[in-house]
């Protein structure tokens, strides 16, 4: 189980930083579904990872991150 949690943390890092990198480079718009979904999945994976490691302040930041992503997806409809 521990290895799965760690893999999720690394995937979360890659998704969120990757989305940000492509956004800064002009390759991915902040309002695109791919950008939002990358942040949503990354945030969820970080919530799981930080909960497991009892890093509650980071977990709360990622809960807010996920809420923002969900709101953005709902706004698009």
Secondary structure as UniProt FT lines:
FT   HELIX           2..24
FT   TURN            25..26
FT   TURN            30..31
FT   HELIX           33..52
FT   TURN            53..54
FT   HELIX           56..75
//
